[in-house]
Amino acid sequence: MPCLYVASDLIDAQLLADTLHSHGIPARVLNAYAAGALGEIPFIDARPEVWVGEAADLARAASVVAEHARHPAAGPDRTCAHCGEPSPPNFASCWKCGAWIGQDDAG
């Protein structure tokens, strides 16, 4: 299981892991609770990491990471084409139904 991404915070790591899962790529977040050990371990070792299940998934997962990095943190909400619910601009999938919103589906 190779490390794919070192996140700035747990929310970023979990959003990416969820996005990978929605693309059929098994992933898990490691160091999710390591922030509680800050002071005992260096901060650089406490950052959340996203690991993929198989090395064969790395190339496909890298393209998902690139898309994840392009999502804006601010801007207008996007409307889900599946259920019609608005979601924040940095969400890659609908918060209500889980459908892929994607960058090109701005509402």
C-alpha positions in Angstrom: 0.0 0.0 0.0 1.9 3.2 -1.2 1.5 6.7 0.2 -0.1 8.9 -2.4 -0.6 12.3 -0.7 0.4 14.1 2.5 -2.4 16.5 3.5 -2.3 19.8 5.3 -5.1 18.7 7.6 -7.5 15.8 8.3 -10.4 17.3 6.3 -8.3 17.6 3.2 -7.1 14.0 3.6 -10.6 12.6 4.1 -12.1 14.6 1.2 -9.4 13.1 -1.1 -9.9 9.6 0.3 -13.6 9.9 -0.3 -13.0 11.1 -3.8 -10.7 8.2 -4.5 -13.3 5.8 -3.2 -15.9 7.4 -5.5 -13.6 6.6 -8.4 -13.3 3.0 -7.3 -9.8 3.4 -5.9 -9.4 1.9 -2.4 -7.7 4.4 -0.1 -7.3 5.0 3.6 -6.2 7.9 5.7 -3.2 7.3 8.0 -2.1 9.5 10.9 -5.7 10.7 11.4 -5.3 11.0 15.1 -1.5 11.8 15.2 -2.2 15.5 15.9 -2.8 14.5 19.5 0.8 13.4 19.8 2.3 16.7 18.7 5.1 17.6 21.0 5.9 13.9 21.5 6.5 13.5 17.7 7.6 16.1 15.2 4.8 17.9 13.4 6.0 16.7 10.1 5.3 13.1 11.1 1.8 14.0 12.4 0.3 15.1 9.1 -2.5 13.0 7.7 -1.5 10.8 4.7 -3.7 9.2 2.0 -2.5 5.8 1.0 -3.9 3.7 -1.9 -4.6 0.0 -1.7 -2.6 -1.1 -4.7 0.5 0.3 -6.4 -1.3 -0.4 -9.7 -3.8 2.3 -8.8 -1.2 5.0 -8.4 -1.3 6.4 -11.9 -5.1 6.7 -11.9 -5.0 8.0 -8.3 -2.5 10.7 -9.3 -5.0 12.2 -11.8 -7.6 12.3 -9.1 -5.2 14.2 -6.8 -4.6 16.7 -9.6 -8.4 17.2 -9.9 -8.6 17.5 -6.1 -6.0 20.2 -6.1 -8.0 22.2 -8.7 -11.2 22.5 -6.7 -11.6 26.1 -5.5 -12.0 26.7 -1.8 -14.2 29.7 -2.4 -16.9 30.7 -4.8 -20.5 30.0 -5.5 -22.2 26.8 -4.4 -22.6 24.1 -7.1 -25.9 22.4 -7.6 -26.0 18.6 -7.8 -27.5 17.4 -11.1 -28.8 14.3 -9.4 -30.7 15.6 -6.4 -30.6 19.4 -6.9 -29.0 20.2 -3.5 -26.3 22.9 -3.4 -22.8 22.0 -2.2 -19.8 24.1 -1.3 -17.4 24.8 -4.2 -14.6 22.6 -2.8 -16.8 19.5 -2.6 -16.1 17.0 -5.4 -19.3 15.1 -4.6 -22.7 16.1 -3.3 -22.9 16.3 0.5 -26.5 14.9 0.4 -26.5 12.1 -2.1 -22.8 11.5 -2.8 -23.1 12.0 -6.6 -20.0 13.3 -8.4 -20.3 17.1 -8.9 -17.0 17.6 -10.5 -15.3 20.9 -11.6 -17.3 21.2 -14.8 -20.7 20.9 -13.2 -20.9 24.4 -11.6 -24.4 25.3 -10.9 
